[in-house]
Amino acid sequence: MLAVIDAARSALIEACLQGQSLAQAVDAALAQAPDFDFGGWLAQSASSGLLIGVCPV
C-alpha cells in the first residue's frame, strides 16, 4: 500500500530508519509540525501494518 504522508510523519519515519531513538524521532516530527499527534500516528501505523513491532536500541 502506498500513501502520501506529511512532513512530520516523514521526519519521524526517516529518523527511525536512521537508528535514532523514539524521542529523537518524535522531536524531528514536532520540528516539522508542532501539533503532530504521536498517539494518532501510532494507532494508525499499527492498524495499517506500517509498525509491526519495536526493539531496544
Beta strands, then each sheet from edge to edge (+ up, - down):
end
